[in-house]
Amino acid sequence: MHELIFVIEDAPEGGFIARALGVSIYTEADSMAELPEKVRDAVRCHFEEGKAPKVVRLHHVREEVIAV
């Protein structure tokens, strides 16, 4: 695996939730500023040394409701 994609969503209770696609990795952060480090830690914990992907992409999905 050369690349790993995380889908980032707003958490209902505040902060952010990050879920990896195709791999069982999940993490949370209180702010977008701390999210990359939380994702790095989660990836390092999941993969054996030298087996982690070299590129991790964060895809922020944001739902907005507007009045018409």
N, CA, C and O atoms as CSV, one atom per row, in Angstrom:
chain,resi,resn,atom,element,x,y,z
A,1,MET,N,N,0.856,-1.180,0.000
A,1,MET,CA,C,0.000,0.000,0.000
A,1,MET,C,C,0.897,1.236,0.000
A,1,MET,O,O,1.736,1.402,0.886
A,2,HIS,N,N,0.716,2.102,-0.998
A,2,HIS,CA,C,1.536,3.302,-1.110
A,2,HIS,C,C,0.845,4.536,-0.561
A,2,HIS,O,O,1.495,5.500,-0.157
A,3,GLU,N,N,-0.499,4.493,-0.552
A,3,GLU,CA,C,-1.265,5.676,-0.146
A,3,GLU,C,C,-2.468,5.253,0.688
A,3,GLU,O,O,-3.067,4.205,0.447
A,4,LEU,N,N,-2.810,6.072,1.661
A,4,LEU,CA,C,-3.958,5.811,2.519
A,4,LEU,C,C,-4.803,7.075,2.572
A,4,LEU,O,O,-4.279,8.174,2.754
A,5,ILE,N,N,-6.102,6.916,2.414
A,5,ILE,CA,C,-7.010,8.060,2.432
A,5,ILE,C,C,-7.884,8.000,3.680
A,5,ILE,O,O,-8.473,6.965,3.995
A,6,PHE,N,N,-7.957,9.125,4.381
A,6,PHE,CA,C,-8.835,9.269,5.534
A,6,PHE,C,C,-9.974,10.210,5.167
A,6,PHE,O,O,-9.749,11.264,4.572
A,7,VAL,N,N,-11.180,9.832,5.520
A,7,VAL,CA,C,-12.340,10.705,5.381
A,7,VAL,C,C,-12.516,11.403,6.718
A,7,VAL,O,O,-12.640,10.755,7.757
A,8,ILE,N,N,-12.528,12.730,6.684
A,8,ILE,CA,C,-12.653,13.545,7.887
A,8,ILE,C,C,-14.062,14.126,7.929
A,8,ILE,O,O,-14.523,14.725,6.957
A,9,GLU,N,N,-14.737,13.946,9.051
A,9,GLU,CA,C,-16.086,14.476,9.240
A,9,GLU,C,C,-16.154,15.243,10.552
A,9,GLU,O,O,-15.397,14.971,11.485
A,10,ASP,N,N,-17.060,16.194,10.610
A,10,ASP,CA,C,-17.314,16.899,11.867
A,10,ASP,C,C,-17.971,15.924,12.837
A,10,ASP,O,O,-18.927,15.236,12.477
A,11,ALA,N,N,-17.466,15.862,14.052
A,11,ALA,CA,C,-18.055,15.002,15.077
A,11,ALA,C,C,-19.291,15.679,15.650
A,11,ALA,O,O,-19.282,16.894,15.849
A,12,PRO,N,N,-20.356,14.925,15.923
A,12,PRO,CA,C,-21.590,15.516,16.453
A,12,PRO,C,C,-21.374,16.276,17.767
A,12,PRO,O,O,-22.042,17.278,18.024
A,13,GLU,N,N,-20.442,15.799,18.592
A,13,GLU,CA,C,-20.212,16.428,19.890
A,13,GLU,C,C,-19.127,17.507,19.820
A,13,GLU,O,O,-18.744,18.069,20.846
A,14,GLY,N,N,-18.637,17.794,18.619
A,14,GLY,CA,C,-17.573,18.777,18.422
A,14,GLY,C,C,-16.278,18.087,18.052
A,14,GLY,O,O,-16.078,16.921,18.391
A,15,GLY,N,N,-15.414,18.775,17.374
A,15,GLY,CA,C,-14.162,18.185,16.932
A,15,GLY,C,C,-14.335,17.458,15.619
A,15,GLY,O,O,-15.256,17.748,14.856
A,16,PHE,N,N,-13.440,16.501,15.350
A,16,PHE,CA,C,-13.418,15.821,14.061
A,16,PHE,C,C,-13.168,14.327,14.239
A,16,PHE,O,O,-12.511,13.894,15.186
A,17,ILE,N,N,-13.712,13.555,13.303
A,17,ILE,CA,C,-13.543,12.107,13.255
A,17,ILE,C,C,-12.813,11.793,11.955
A,17,ILE,O,O,-13.160,12.326,10.900
A,18,ALA,N,N,-11.801,10.928,12.027
A,18,ALA,CA,C,-11.054,10.511,10.836
A,18,ALA,C,C,-11.129,8.995,10.710
A,18,ALA,O,O,-10.773,8.266,11.635
A,19,ARG,N,N,-11.602,8.523,9.539
A,19,ARG,CA,C,-11.706,7.082,9.274
A,19,ARG,C,C,-10.948,6.765,7.993
A,19,ARG,O,O,-11.123,7.439,6.978
A,20,ALA,N,N,-10.110,5.743,8.044
A,20,ALA,CA,C,-9.356,5.320,6.864
A,20,ALA,C,C,-10.253,4.488,5.956
A,20,ALA,O,O,-11.119,3.750,6.426
A,21,LEU,N,N,-10.039,4.613,4.663
A,21,LEU,CA,C,-10.765,3.814,3.681
A,21,LEU,C,C,-10.003,2.524,3.427
A,21,LEU,O,O,-8.818,2.556,3.097
A,22,GLY,N,N,-10.676,1.390,3.579
A,22,GLY,CA,C,-10.076,0.096,3.292
A,22,GLY,C,C,-9.227,-0.491,4.400
A,22,GLY,O,O,-8.732,-1.611,4.268
A,23,VAL,N,N,-9.047,0.238,5.489
A,23,VAL,CA,C,-8.243,-0.232,6.619
A,23,VAL,C,C,-8.975,0.190,7.894
A,23,VAL,O,O,-9.562,1.271,7.938
A,24,SER,N,N,-8.947,-0.631,8.903
A,24,SER,CA,C,-9.655,-0.331,10.148
A,24,SER,C,C,-8.836,0.608,11.040
A,24,SER,O,O,-8.275,0.191,12.053
A,25,ILE,N,N,-8.779,1.872,10.646
A,25,ILE,CA,C,-8.089,2.884,11.451
A,25,ILE,C,C,-9.066,4.029,11.674
A,25,ILE,O,O,-9.715,4.504,10.742
A,26,TYR,N,N,-9.157,4.460,12.920
A,26,TYR,CA,C,-10.101,5.497,13.328
A,26,TYR,C,C,-9.431,6.356,14.390
A,26,TYR,O,O,-8.752,5.836,15.275
A,27,THR,N,N,-9.617,7.663,14.306
A,27,THR,CA,C,-9.107,8.541,15.353
A,27,THR,C,C,-9.982,9.789,15.439
A,27,THR,O,O,-10.787,10.061,14.548
A,28,GLU,N,N,-9.813,10.527,16.505
A,28,GLU,CA,C,-10.573,11.758,16.724
A,28,GLU,C,C,-9.613,12.872,17.143
A,28,GLU,O,O,-8.534,12.613,17.676
A,29,ALA,N,N,-10.029,14.121,16.891
A,29,ALA,CA,C,-9.247,15.280,17.329
A,29,ALA,C,C,-10.204,16.408,17.668
A,29,ALA,O,O,-11.304,16.494,17.122
A,30,ASP,N,N,-9.773,17.272,18.575
A,30,ASP,CA,C,-10.592,18.416,18.961
A,30,ASP,C,C,-10.530,19.548,17.937
A,30,ASP,O,O,-11.457,20.352,17.840
A,31,SER,N,N,-9.429,19.612,17.169
A,31,SER,CA,C,-9.281,20.686,16.186
A,31,SER,C,C,-8.618,20.150,14.923
A,31,SER,O,O,-7.991,19.090,14.934
A,32,MET,N,N,-8.767,20.899,13.835
A,32,MET,CA,C,-8.112,20.524,12.579
A,32,MET,C,C,-6.596,20.629,12.722
A,32,MET,O,O,-5.859,19.906,12.051
A,33,ALA,N,N,-6.132,21.513,13.580
A,33,ALA,CA,C,-4.691,21.690,13.763
A,33,ALA,C,C,-4.038,20.445,14.358
A,33,ALA,O,O,-2.909,20.114,13.996
A,34,GLU,N,N,-4.727,19.752,15.261
A,34,GLU,CA,C,-4.131,18.563,15.885
A,34,GLU,C,C,-4.459,17.278,15.137
A,34,GLU,O,O,-3.897,16.229,15.450
A,35,LEU,N,N,-5.350,17.335,14.161
A,35,LEU,CA,C,-5.766,16.134,13.445
A,35,LEU,C,C,-4.631,15.427,12.702
A,35,LEU,O,O,-4.540,14.203,12.803
A,36,PRO,N,N,-3.769,16.114,11.969
A,36,PRO,CA,C,-2.698,15.385,11.267
A,36,PRO,C,C,-1.815,14.550,12.194
A,36,PRO,O,O,-1.441,13.431,11.842
A,37,GLU,N,N,-1.484,15.070,13.355
A,37,GLU,CA,C,-0.646,14.299,14.276
A,37,GLU,C,C,-1.403,13.095,14.834
A,37,GLU,O,O,-0.815,12.029,15.015
A,38,LYS,N,N,-2.688,13.250,15.105
A,38,LYS,CA,C,-3.510,12.122,15.576
A,38,LYS,C,C,-3.577,11.031,14.503
A,38,LYS,O,O,-3.511,9.842,14.814
A,39,VAL,N,N,-3.709,11.445,13.236
A,39,VAL,CA,C,-3.743,10.477,12.129
A,39,VAL,C,C,-2.393,9.775,12.012
A,39,VAL,O,O,-2.348,8.556,11.849
A,40,ARG,N,N,-1.301,10.517,12.091
A,40,ARG,CA,C,0.040,9.907,12.041
A,40,ARG,C,C,0.202,8.858,13.141
A,40,ARG,O,O,0.683,7.754,12.888
A,41,ASP,N,N,-0.196,9.203,14.342
A,41,ASP,CA,C,-0.087,8.261,15.467
A,41,ASP,C,C,-0.913,7.002,15.221
A,41,ASP,O,O,-0.452,5.890,15.480
A,42,ALA,N,N,-2.132,7.178,14.721
A,42,ALA,CA,C,-3.013,6.032,14.460
A,42,ALA,C,C,-2.423,5.132,13.373
A,42,ALA,O,O,-2.485,3.907,13.484
A,43,VAL,N,N,-1.853,5.726,12.329
A,43,VAL,CA,C,-1.242,4.941,11.249
A,43,VAL,C,C,-0.022,4.187,11.780
A,43,VAL,O,O,0.154,3.006,11.478
A,44,ARG,N,N,0.814,4.854,12.561
A,44,ARG,CA,C,2.002,4.194,13.129
A,44,ARG,C,C,1.625,3.023,14.033
A,44,ARG,O,O,2.311,2.001,14.049
A,45,CYS,N,N,0.535,3.174,14.782
A,45,CYS,CA,C,0.091,2.097,15.681
A,45,CYS,C,C,-0.480,0.910,14.899
A,45,CYS,O,O,-0.361,-0.235,15.336
A,46,HIS,N,N,-1.088,1.175,13.766
A,46,HIS,CA,C,-1.752,0.118,12.997
A,46,HIS,C,C,-0.767,-0.746,12.208
A,46,HIS,O,O,-0.910,-1.967,12.159
A,47,PHE,N,N,0.216,-0.120,11.601
A,47,PHE,CA,C,1.151,-0.842,10.736
A,47,PHE,C,C,2.447,-1.173,11.467
A,47,PHE,O,O,2.880,-0.441,12.357
A,48,GLU,N,N,3.058,-2.287,11.075
A,48,GLU,CA,C,4.382,-2.639,11.585
A,48,GLU,C,C,5.393,-1.646,11.024
A,48,GLU,O,O,5.144,-1.004,10.004
A,49,GLU,N,N,6.521,-1.527,11.688
A,49,GLU,CA,C,7.549,-0.589,11.246
A,49,GLU,C,C,7.989,-0.912,9.816
A,49,GLU,O,O,8.295,-2.061,9.498
A,50,GLY,N,N,8.018,0.102,8.969
A,50,GLY,CA,C,8.402,-0.057,7.576
A,50,GLY,C,C,7.278,-0.479,6.650
A,50,GLY,O,O,7.487,-0.543,5.438
A,51,LYS,N,N,6.090,-0.770,7.174
A,51,LYS,CA,C,4.957,-1.244,6.367
A,51,LYS,C,C,3.901,-0.171,6.120
A,51,LYS,O,O,2.987,-0.380,5.321
A,52,ALA,N,N,4.011,0.968,6.789
A,52,ALA,CA,C,3.007,2.039,6.652
A,52,ALA,C,C,3.124,2.700,5.286
A,52,ALA,O,O,4.213,2.758,4.714
A,53,PRO,N,N,2.005,3.199,4.761
A,53,PRO,CA,C,2.053,3.909,3.479
A,53,PRO,C,C,2.876,5.185,3.610
A,53,PRO,O,O,2.962,5.774,4.688
A,54,LYS,N,N,3.473,5.599,2.516
A,54,LYS,CA,C,4.308,6.806,2.520
A,54,LYS,C,C,3.471,8.074,2.442
A,54,LYS,O,O,3.905,9.132,2.896
A,55,VAL,N,N,2.262,7.975,1.865
A,55,VAL,CA,C,1.390,9.139,1.688
A,55,VAL,C,C,0.058,8.879,2.370
A,55,VAL,O,O,-0.551,7.825,2.192
A,56,VAL,N,N,-0.382,9.851,3.150
A,56,VAL,CA,C,-1.707,9.800,3.773
A,56,VAL,C,C,-2.449,11.062,3.349
A,56,VAL,O,O,-1.963,12.175,3.548
A,57,ARG,N,N,-3.626,10.878,2.766
A,57,ARG,CA,C,-4.453,12.011,2.344
A,57,ARG,C,C,-5.624,12.174,3.306
A,57,ARG,O,O,-6.230,11.198,3.747
A,58,LEU,N,N,-5.926,13.429,3.617
A,58,LEU,CA,C,-7.069,13.743,4.467
A,58,LEU,C,C,-8.122,14.398,3.590
A,58,LEU,O,O,-7.894,15.464,3.017
A,59,HIS,N,N,-9.275,13.752,3.490
A,59,HIS,CA,C,-10.375,14.253,2.671
A,59,HIS,C,C,-11.492,14.706,3.611
A,59,HIS,O,O,-12.181,13.882,4.212
A,60,HIS,N,N,-11.663,16.025,3.732
A,60,HIS,CA,C,-12.652,16.573,4.662
A,60,HIS,C,C,-14.020,16.639,3.981
A,60,HIS,O,O,-14.203,17.353,2.995
A,61,VAL,N,N,-14.971,15.885,4.521
A,61,VAL,CA,C,-16.347,15.876,4.021
A,61,VAL,C,C,-17.171,16.728,4.964
A,61,VAL,O,O,-17.210,16.484,6.170
A,62,ARG,N,N,-17.819,17.715,4.412
A,62,ARG,CA,C,-18.594,18.628,5.248
A,62,ARG,C,C,-19.996,18.781,4.680
A,62,ARG,O,O,-20.176,19.127,3.512
A,63,GLU,N,N,-20.967,18.523,5.509
A,63,GLU,CA,C,-22.356,18.645,5.098
A,63,GLU,C,C,-22.907,19.979,5.576
A,63,GLU,O,O,-22.765,20.346,6.743
A,64,GLU,N,N,-23.539,20.695,4.655
A,64,GLU,CA,C,-24.143,21.976,5.018
A,64,GLU,C,C,-25.616,21.954,4.607
A,64,GLU,O,O,-25.979,21.423,3.557
A,65,VAL,N,N,-26.430,22.530,5.442
A,65,VAL,CA,C,-27.862,22.649,5.164
A,65,VAL,C,C,-28.150,24.131,4.956
A,65,VAL,O,O,-27.771,24.977,5.766
A,66,ILE,N,N,-28.830,24.422,3.850
A,66,ILE,CA,C,-29.175,25.821,3.572
A,66,ILE,C,C,-30.665,25.941,3.380
A,66,ILE,O,O,-31.323,25.005,2.927
A,67,ALA,N,N,-31.195,27.098,3.726
A,67,ALA,CA,C,-32.633,27.358,3.530
A,67,ALA,C,C,-32.842,27.867,2.113
A,67,ALA,O,O,-32.014,28.598,1.571
A,68,VAL,N,N,-33.949,27.474,1.533
A,68,VAL,CA,C,-34.278,27.911,0.171
A,68,VAL,C,C,-35.520,28.782,0.213
A,68,VAL,O,O,-35.974,29.259,-0.827
